[in-house]
Amino acid sequence: MSFVKEVLSHLLRKPVTIEYPYVETSIEQDSRGRHFPDLRKCIGCSLCAIECPAKVITMKKLPSELKPPKNPRGLYPVINYIGCVFCYRCVSVCPVNAYVVSSEYRLASDRSIESSEELSLATLREGESR
Amino acid sequence: MTRATAVSEELVTLEIPIGPQHPALHEPIMLKVHADGEEVVKVEVNTGYNHRGIEKLTERNTFYKDIFIVSRVCGICNTVHADCYVRALEQILNIEPSPRAKYLRVLAQELERIHSHMLINAVMAEIVGFDTLFMTIMRDRELVMKAKEILTGGRVHADYFMPGGVRRDIDEVKRSRLLDILKRLEPRIKYYRQVFERDPTITKRLTGVGVLRPRDVVEHGLVGPVLRGSGVRSDVRAEDRYDAYDEVPFNVITYEEGDSLARMLLRWDEALESLNMCRYILEHLPQGSAVVDERKLPRRFPEGEAYTRVEAPRGELTYYVRSKGGDKPYRVKIRTPSYNNIINSAFSYIGYSIADVPVILVSYDPCISCMERAIIVDRRRGIRKLVSLRDLAMKGVAV
């Protein structure tokens, strides 16, 4: 009988499931979401690409017009979010703490962001325009 | 003299392949059930559908990358895999984590034990046809997932362990939030235990089904809750006292009955015990640092080997790691509890009806993709027909 009571107590309540795109999922501020390297800090050491367990970080040449002062080799890491397992190993091995972390988990959207390339280059362009 | 097996083979009219694909559970397995009418006379366990070559993969990657690779052996019990492997690395490196890190490791593992036990009890409710109970248990399981997210930063994959400590610490705010979640969770677990103990929907399907005598479980090398459900007192946490289990008080729970109901009730009792352990840890968390600086860990490992074991939610999990120097392991051998429990338990289905097969299988907490449908082949009449798992579990097989 006790379970009947439990069921009846839910009759007038709203459903527990969230209507996701209309209602936001409650997520911790420091949960592991989308992250990208801030190129104003990055020194192009490739350590994150070497340590990545999913092998989704590749080092690319910076465009010739962008010349950050601390990056002698002109390389920057690009994360492919499709294969990323969000373990944050790259964040914790970075010697200059260059990674910007967020709890953004909505990686599939109408404007899908497949790699960190644009986000990273935007940090550098912002820095130059300031 | 005619052997008993020869007699039974002649009588077989049904050969029911159960599996290998089912979306509800985690890994694919196939049980080929031979039945004489309704009675199961023989079960063949076929595995190997999910071989991903993780042990070989670990040999080709560095020790540190392997921490994240081995935690992906299983999604439900990822912290125990990572803890077992990381302790093996610590033995090779000869380093010791701080007391606070040890406490936090136990906290992550016990939270995982709670949600794993809740999951399999919910699946059992679904298998016996009690879907409302499945829904409510899964709703309350979200509390534990939230607690895991607060502690480790991920709902499912913790990625929380690193040689020498853990990867993130908790502050006072998080501590009080975790205690609040545990406070809300406790009455729910007690309530579900009561439902499993008293509700006739559950007890009529589970009592006296899949009875294992203590001698059977020991002879066949079954581990974990299956072992303790038959009255054998064996728990790696109590035997090895690894991490902070030497300081955190807990009881090893055993049931004498040995049937499916005893195994499920044992899981509820263990979940309650884990909840008390989590509360003790949060109230007695030692001061000091727990987070290890991953940039300062040694890149190359000395020569050596380590053999570690932990009590996973499903039983004893062991890791053997061998290093020949350098940055990659020479060999990583993993033995998971499900493998023992499922491969060696074919004997336990014999004598029960076909409808009991899913119940017995789920009571072992298999890490497998359960049974989507079964094909009935009537050899005498040459008829083949498909039976859904729901029909199999709820009505038995109508031939």
Interface residues (C-beta under 8 A of the other chain):
Chain A: S2 F3 E6 V7 V16 I27 E28 D30 S31 R32 E51 C52 P53 A54 V85 F86 C87 Y88 R89 S92 V93 P95
Chain B: N61 T62 Y64 K65 D66 I67 F68 I69 R72 T132 L133 T136 R139 E149 I150 G153 G154 R155 H157 D159 R167 R168 Y191 Q194 V195 R198 D199 E294 R295
